[in-house]
């Protein structure tokens, strides 16, 4: 830890925190032996002995609250009943502090206050003995000695190895937090079809905004569009003219669209503008990309058409090249000529998208860097909706984008135009080299309308819909739905091999009956497809057929760390687990903390070790637009022009080579072994080099001296090509941000002492990976 700038200010001791004091407390103090490790405060009555076990149920308080006196702290508080006469006094609080020493005050009411700094070692031995009795499963206060020692034994012999499934780690995309609309899908116009008030319902035009006053323009919507599924169009009645006493303003009047919290327009980039126009007379419409106030013109072009050419709907395309960069831009459609103009399906897309398929390039690159082996889509709760009428319906998301009706994402409370549709998800999976996993609605929904579900006797249309979706993905270009895919530019089938039936629906009234109908139909026509049930099979045998079962977990950091052993006792031989949603949530997570990432890493190491019964796993949620934080935390945070990965995103990069790798057994020997977890894999890089990767999570606050012993290798270790990578930070609650996007990111260094027997130091609260380069075998004649 860096030196504390106020550690030696003996004369400047603050008084106890007011809200926590009831009367002047008795004071007990201690100093850790080496004077450089973090302190722990214990609320103890002087006449009572220390507890035999640590209490459970700790609650984390945010940094700077409860006992903050201006220095960084993270506090844990637990409420317990007063001790019985003669019993051990329970620990009342646990305080992690970033300074050398602290005075801990204990009042009869057991309210803790940090009072400053002290150099009296009176409690050091007592304190160390107390901590030795605590285990991580019970609380966070285990292993706080200055020097921890541990041994890690890796058995790399050929007979001990087992294969990790090639599909183990992937990604899960849900339309949540504007992940797609205003995010991964590169469309810049928000509400391009003026349908955001509901399907086929004339609505307000939010966020479209009128340019001009009531004397010069009247804007409304009607149902005159040429699109059968998108009947709403925007009507502009321009009352002013280009000359005379009722002349329009110099720049004309019309409407503008700010996009999703601003459009990112970049100098030299080309943007494709598509819009549909109809008019009662000639049209002279200026299409512009401008700054948010409309004063800076970045790119513009005129649409000039005779009345005869626009008397019926006309599709118009423009290419605009920006002459400057503006991160908060807008699209303007203006005219200075009197008349009536209708507009519909207005789009602005950058030509520079990921592999030319419409995905925002920077966000797609972050996904590609994870090397995902599968893509689960499109949800999540998004699949079901609060009402079935607002559920994802794949047939309405394919075909030309301007013919897609869009729908209200009622579970996450915003409109999506479904530009990112079923075809596009399949394309994204292919572009990422990932296997698509399609989650299909089982005839149920969420929320207050949970009774709005389809009875098994009426599920047949849903079953046909599912079979049609498989035909769309896998059928020949001549089949009914395969021909639609081919018309969209992909004559070759997609590799759809996994179907998940529902999302968190097990136990619902009609789920099992519906599931069996879907299952039978899929296996009758596509026996190779793996069917995923929502019912948990981790603790016992399923009572219905399935290839995989869904497993979701959202929990605290301590629980997630302990869940590294979740599948240790899962019966072997049955359907395998698909851990399709996992995340640390609540106060432990913040908006993406290091602590959360470390607990999740421990969980993933447990999945590696149990990959004989776990086939796939993905974090959730994947994306969040920083202007629409509906769920927290998330792996990737973005706005209109920038993005960063949270510690959980960077943590996943430690596992991107695990799918399809060889797993070796490991064993940790330590008094704090329940705070350490490790795995070892053998993997091959794209350039053909082979590595032994040893990953270790140190969930302790303190550094650990670790001796690594590898036996059974059939290759020599090459120190020159070896390295170690560490994810850690000064505070376990540290997060990344737009201001500090690289505050918590992996740090990679050479490992010149790489050997089968080596000693290393694991930083406190860290994830470390040791990649040992395995030299090719040299055969002598």
N, C-alpha and C positions, 0 to 999 in steps of 0.2 A: 504494500500500500504506500502511496506517496505520503510524505510527512504531513502531519496536521498543522496548519499555520497557527492554531491557537492552543496547541497541546500543552505549552509551558506557561500559559498565562494564569499562574497560581492566584494572583491578587484580583483576578477579574472573574470571580465565580458568581454566576447568576443564582437567584433564589428559586425556590420550588415553583412549579407551574401552578398558578392559582386555582383553576377549575378542579384539579386533582387533589388539592390539599383540604383536609378537614380540620387539622390542628398541627402544630409543629411536630414533625416526625422525628423518631430516633434515626440516626444516620449510621450506616455501615459502609465501609469502602473497601476496595481491593485494587490491585494492579496486576495485569497479566504479566507472566514471567519475563517475556522478551520485549515487552513494551512496544510492540509494533503490530499486534494482531487486533482484530475487532473485539470490542467489549460486549459482555452480556450482563444485563441487569436482572437480578432476581429479587423478588419481594419476599423477604423472610422475616419472621419474628425471631428475635435473638434467642429466646428460651426454647425454641422448638427445633427438632431435628429436621434434616432435609427429607424430601419425599423419596419414596422407593421407585416410583415411575413418574414419567412426565404426563401431564394431562393431555387429552385430545381435544379437538374442537377449537383450535386457535383461529382467531380472526385477524386478518391483516388490516392495519390502518394505513392510509396513504402517507407518503413522505411528507414531513413537515407538520403532522397533526399529533395530537395527544400529548407528546412529551418533547416536541421540537423546541429547541432554544437557539435556533439559528444554524445549527450544524445538521448534516444529512443523517437522518435516521429512518429506520423502518421498524415499527413496533408490532408486537403480537400480544393480544390480551385475551385472557380466558376467565370466565366467571365460574367460580366454584362455591359450593356451600362452605360455611365455616367449619373448620376441622373439629372432630369430636375430641373430647378430653383425652389426652395421652396419645393422640394420633399424630402422624407426621403432618407438618404444615405443607399444603400444596403450593406449588409455584403459581404466583398470580400473574406474572407477566414475563415476557421475553423481549429484550430490546437489542436490536442489532445496530451498532453505532460505528460511524467512521471516525473514530479518534482513538488515541492511545489508552486513556484511562477515564474513569467516570466514577462519581460518587452515587451510590444507589440509596435512596431513602425509603424506609418502610414505616408506614403509620399503622396504628391499630386497625384501621379500616383497609389496610393493604392497598392503598393508592400509591402508584409509583410516580416518582418525579426524578428526573435527572438533574443534578445540582451543580455539576461542574467537574473539576479535575482534582485528583488527589494522588499522593505518592506513598500512601500507607499500605503495605502488603498484607494486612491482617486477615483478609478473607481468601487469599490466593489458593492455599491448599484445600480449604473447605470447598471453595468454588469448583476447583478442578475435580474433586471427588464427586461432587454433585452432578456435574456434567457427564461424567463417565457412566452414570446410571441411565442417562436418557438415550433413547433410540430414535432414529429418524421417523420410523413409522408412528411413533407416539407424538412427536413434536419436532420442531426445527432446531432443537438445541443440542443435537448430538455432535461430538467430535470437534470441539472448539479449542483443543490444545494447539500450541504454536507449531508443533511438528508432528504430523501424522505419518505413519509408515505403512506400506501395503505391498503385497506381492501379487503379480498377475501372471498366471501360468497359462500358456497357449499351447494346445496340442494340435500341431499342424501335420500330423502323420496322415498318410493317404487313407488309412482305414477309419479315421475319425471324421472325415469330411462328409458334408451333405450339401445338396444343391438348394439354393434359395430360388423360389419361383421367379421366372423372368418378368413377372407382372407385379412384383411386391409393392413398389412405391410409384404412385401416380398423383394425379391432381383431380380435384372436384370443383367444377364450375357451377355456380348457381347465380341466377339473376337476382341479386341482392346487393344493396349498397350502390346501385347503378354500376354494377360490375360490367355489364354488357352495354346497355343503353347509356351512352355518355362515358364509356370506358373502353373495354377491349374492342368493341365494334366501333370502327373509325368514323361512323356517321357523325357529322358536326351539328346538324339541325335537330333541335328538340321539338317534338310534335310536328313532324314534317307533313303529316296528312290531315292535321286539324281535327283529329278524332279523339283527343285525350279525355274528353268528357265521358266517354263510353262508346261502345260499338254502335255505329250508325246513328249517333245522337248528336244533333247540332250542339256545339259547346262553346265555352269561352275559348279563346285562342292562345291561352297562356302556354309558353312565355312569349309568343308573338306580341309585339307592341306597335301601336300606331305612330306614324311619323306625320305630323300635321294636326291642325285643330279641326273642330267640328264644322267650321265654315268651309274647309277645303277638302275634307274626305270623310266618308262614312264607311266603316268596316263592319261586316257581319258574316255569318256563315249560313249556308243553305244546303240542301240535299241534291245538288245538281251535278255531282261528280260523275265522270264516266266509269268509275270503278265500282263494280257491283257490290263489293264487300267494304268499300270505303266511300260512302255516298256524300260525306260532308266535304264541302269546298269552301274556300275563303272568297268572299265577294268584296271588292274595293270599288266604291262609287266615288270617283274623283270629281269634285265639284268645281275646282279651280281650272284654269287653262294656261296655255303657254304665252298668252298675250292679253292685253286689255286691262280693264280695272279689276278684274277678278283673277289676275295672274297668280300662278302657283309660286311658292318660294323657289329661289334659284336651283336648289337641289331636288325639287319636286316633293311629292308626298307619297306615302305608302306605308309599308310595314318593315320591321326588322326582327330578326331572331338572334338572341344572344348565345344560342347553343346551350350546352350543359355547363352553366357557370363560366361562360366565356369560351370562345373558339381560339385555339392556338393556330395562328397563321404565321408561317415562316417564310423568310425571304428566299426567293428562288424556287420555292416549291410550287407544284401545279395542283390545282384543285378542280375537280369535276363537279359542275353545277348542273343539276337536272331539275326541271320543273315542267308542269303541265299548265297551259294557258288557254283561256277562252275569252272572247270579248264580243261586244255588240258592234264594235267599230275597229278602226286601225289601232295598233298597239305600238307604243314607244316606251319600253320598260328598261330602266337602268338597273342592272344587277351588279352589286358592289360588295366587296369585303372591306370593312372599315374598322377603325378603332371603336371601343365601346361607346364613345360619345359621338361617333359618326364624323368626327372632324378630320381624321387621317384616312385617306383613301389608299388602300393597300393593293387593290386590283378591281377592275370593273369592265363591263362590256354591256352593250345595248342589244335588246331584242326588239327589232323593228319588223312589223308584219302588217300586211294589208288586211282589211276586214275579212276578205274572202278566205284568207288563210287561217284565221283564228275564230271563225264563226262556230266551229266545233272544236273540241279539245285537241290541242296540239302539244306533243312532247318535244321539248327543246333541251339541247345539251350545250354547255359552254365549258371551255377550259380557261381558267384564270390563273395567271402566274403572279405571285405576290412580289412586290418590289421592296417590301420591308417586313420586319418581324414584329408581331404584336401578340402577346400572350392572352390578351383579353379582348378579342375581336368579335364582330357580329356580321351577319348577312343582312343587306338592305335590298329591298325591291321597291323602287320608286318610279314615279312618272310625273311629268308636268303637263300632261295632255288630258283634257276633260274626257270622261267616258267611264264605262263599267268594265272591269277586268276581274275574271275569276282565276284563282290559283289553286293548285292541288299538288300533293306529293312532291314537295320541294326538298331537294337533297344537296348537300355539299360533302364530298368525300375527297381526301387527299389521294393522289395517285400512288404515292409512296406508302404502300401498306405491306404487311408481312406476307411475303411470297405472292403478292398481288391479289390476295383473296379477301381484302377488306378488314383485316385485323390491325389494330394500332401496333405499330412496329416495336416501340420500346417495351410495351407490356408483353407482347408476344415473345420478345427476346428473353425476358425474365422467366417466362414459362419454359422456353426451350432450354435455358440454363439448368433447369431442374432435371432434365432428361426423363420426363415422365413416361412411364410404361403404359399408362392408361389415362383416359379422360372420362370421368363420370359427369353426366350432364342430363337435363338442364337444371336439376334440383334433386333433393331438397324440397322444401315446402312450396317452392315455386311451381313444382309439378302439379300440386293439388289445388292450391288457392284456398282462400277462405270459403268460397263457394265454387261448386263444380263449373258453373258458367264462366268463371274466370280462370279455370285451370289451363295449363299449357296444352294446346291441341296442335299436334305436329303438322297436320295437313294444311293448317292455316298459316304455316311459317315457311312453306316451300313455294317454288315458282318465283317469278319476277318480284323483286322487293316492293315495287309500287303497287302490286296487287294484293299484298298481304294486309289483312285488316288490323293487325296489332290487337292488343288486349290490355285491360287494366290488371296490373300485378297487385291484386288486392291484399296479398299476404304481406308485401313490403311497401305497399301504398304509393306506387307510381306507375305511369303508363309506359309500356314498351311497344315499340312498333314492330317487333319481331324481325327486324333486319338480320339479327343473329338468330337464325332459325335452325331447324333440324338438319338441313343440308349443310349449313355453315358449321355446325358443331362437328359433323362427320368430317368435313374438310379440315377443320382445325386439328382434329385428332390425327388425321393423315399427315398434315404439315409438321406436326410435332413428333411423328413416329410413334404415336401412342395408340393403344387399342381403345376403341369407343365402347363406353358402357352407358347404354340408354336406360334412363329411369322412366318407366311408363306408369301412368295413373291407373291405380287398381280399382277405380270406381268410388274413390273416397275424397274427402276434402278436410280442411282443418278449421280451427277456430270455433266461433259460436255456432257455426252451421254444421257441426260434426255429424248431425243426423241426415245431412244432405249427401247421401251416398246411394250407390246403385245396388239394388237387390240382385242376388246371384241369378234369379230367374230372368233378369233383364240385362245381363252383362254381355250378351252376344255381340251387340254393335261395338263394344269396346274391344272384344277379342278380335273381331275383324279388323278394327283399326290398328291393333298391334301387329297382326300378320301383314297388313299393308305396309306398315312402317319397315318391317324386315324386308319386304319385297323392294321397297324404295332403296334401301341401303345395299341389298345383296343381289337383287334380281338382275337378269340380263337386260340389256338396253332395249329389248323388244317386249318386256313384260309390262303390265299395266302401269305400275309405279316405277319400275326401272326406266321406262321411257321418259318419265318426268325428270328423273335424275339426269339422264343422258341429255335432255334438252337444256338442263342447267349447266352443261359443260363437263360432265363427268360420266362418260359412257361406261368406264370400268367400275365394277362394284366396289363398295367400301368393305372393310374387314370387320363387320359387326359380329361379335361372338358372345356378347354378354348382354342380358336383359335383366334389369332389376324391376320387380313388380311391387310398386308402391314405395312409400317413404314413411317409416315409423308408423305403419298401419296395423301391425300385428295386434290382435286382441279386439279389433273393431268388429262390429256385428257381422258384416258381410265379407271381411277380408279373406278368410280361409276358403269359403265357397268360391269366391271370385278367383283367388289365386289358383286353385286347382283347375278351374276352367282354362285360365291362361296357360298354365303349365302343360296341360294335356295337348292344347292346340299347338304350342311351340314345339313340343317334342314330336308331334305327329308330322310336322312339315320341316322342321329344322332341328333334328336330334343332336347336332353338334353344338348348338347354342347353350351356354351355361345360364341357368335360371337362378336368380338371387331372391331369396325370401326375406321378408322383414323380421321374421321371428328368430330370436337369439338361440343359437345352438352351442354356446360356449360352455355351458355348465351341465348339459344333458342332451340326450338324443332327441332330434326333432320328430314330430309325429306326422310329418308330411314329406313328400319328395322334394329335394332341392339339390342344386350343385354347390351353392354358396349361401351363406346367411349374412345379413347386414348386422353390423355392430357399430353403435354410435356412443361416443363418450365426450361429455363436456363437464369438466370438474376442476377442482383446485390443483395447485402445483403439487402439494404433498400427496394428494390422492393419485394424481397422474403418475408421479414417480413410483408409487407403490404398485400401480397397475402394470408396471413392467413385467410382473409375474402373473398377469391376468390369465394367460393361456397356458401356464405351466401344467395345469391339471385338466385341461380340456381333453375330453375323450378323443383318442386318435382313431382314424378310420372313417369318420362321418364326413358330412359336408364341411368345407373349409370356411373360415371367416373372411368377410370383406369388411374391414374396418374403414367404412367409407366416410366417416366424419369423426374427427377427434380434435380437441383443442383444450388448453387450459383457459378457463374463463374466470370472471369475477375480479376481485381486487388484486389477486395474484398476477393477473394478466396485464393490467393497465390498458394501454393501447398497443400492446405488443412488447412485453418485457423479456429481459434475459432469463429471469426466473422461469417464466412460462416455457420458453424455448428449451431450457435444460430439462425440465420435467417431461416435455414432449419427446425430447431426444432419448431419455431413459426408456420411455414407453416404446419408441421405435426400435431400440436395441432389443427390448423384450420380444417384439414382433419378429425381428430377424432370428432370434434364438428359437422362436416357436413357429418358424415359417413352414414347418411341415403341416401345421393346421391353420395357418394364416396365409391367404393367397394374395390379398391386395390391401392397401391402406392409403388414405389421403386425408390431408388436413382440411379444415373448414373454418370460416369461409376463405376463399382465395383472394378476392379483391375488395377494396373499399374506395369509393370516391370520397375524398376528404370533406366534400360538401354534403354528404348524405350518409352519415355513419349510422346505419340501421342495426348493425351487429358488430360486436367488439369482443376480441381483437380479430385481425385479419393478416394474411401473409404479405400482401402487397398493397401499399397506399399510394394513391395517385390523385392528380387533379388534371386540368386541361392540358398541361404541358410537361409535368414532371412526375417522378415516381421514386419510391424507395422500398426496400424490403425490410420488414420487421425482423427481429432476431429469429422468429420462427421460420421465416423464409430462408434465412441463411443457414439455420440448423438443418433444413431439409437437403441442402447441398452436400452435407456430409454423407447422405444416404443415396445419392444419385447413382452410384456405381454398385449398389447392393443387389439390385434385381438381376437375377441370373448368375450371381457370384457363388463361390464356394464358401461355406460356413465352417469354421473350426470351433470346437468347444473351448471355453475359457473358464478359469477359476480364480476368484479373488480371495486372498488371505489377508485379513485385517480385522482389527477390533471394530472398525467402522465400515465393514463390508456392505452393510445395508444402506450406506450412503454413496457407494460406488457401484457402477454397473458397466460392463464392458462386453464387446463382441469382437470377433476377428474374422475377416473375410479375405479371400484371394480373388483379385479381379484383374482384368486385362484392359489396358487403355486403348484408345483408338489407333495409336501408333505401334501397338503390339507389345508394349512393355507390360510386365506382370508385377503386381504389388501385393504384399500382405498389408492390409489395413486393419489397425487396431484402434477402435473407438472407445473412449472412456468418458463417462459423465461423472464429475466430482460434484455432488450435491451439498458438500460441506462448505462452510464459510472459509475454511482454512486450506492452505496448500497441503498437498500430500506427496511425500517421497515415495515413489513407486518403482519397484524393481520388476522389470518385464523379463520373463523367461519363455522362450519359444523353443519347442522341441519338435522333431519329426519333419523338419523342412527338407524337401528334396532339391532345394536350390540354395545357393549362397546368397547372403544379403549384401547388396552393393551400397555402401554409405553415400557414394557420390550422387546417386539418383534418389535418395530417400529424403523425406521431409516430414515436418509435423505442422498441423494446422489447429489453431485454438480459437474458440469463441468464448469470450469472457468480457468483463468490464468491471469498473470499480464498485458498482452497486448492482445487486441483482435485479433491482427495479429499473435499471437504465433502459431507455427506449431509443429508437431512431426517430428522426423527424425530417421535415423539409429543410430545417436549419442545420441539422446534424444527421444527414442520411447515413453516414458511416461511423456513427458513434459505437455501435455494437455490430461488428462484422468480423468474419474469420481473418486471422492473421497467420500467414504461412511463412515458415522458415526452413532453411536447410537443416538436415539432421546428420551431421558428420560423424556422430558416435553410434549410428545405427548398427545394431548387432543382435544376434539371437539372445544375448544376455546384456541388458542395458538398464541403467538407472535414469529416471526422469523425474521431473517435478510437475505435478498437476496443480495449476492455480486453483484457488478456491472458487466455487461456483463456476464451473467451466465444462465445456465439451471439447475434448482434444482428440485429434486423429493422427496416428502415426502411420505414414505410408512407407513401408520398407520395400525398397526396390529389390526384386529377386533376380539375380544374375542368371543368364541362361546356363544350362548344364554344359560342361565341356567334357567330351568323351575322349579319353586317351587310347591310342592304339597299342 
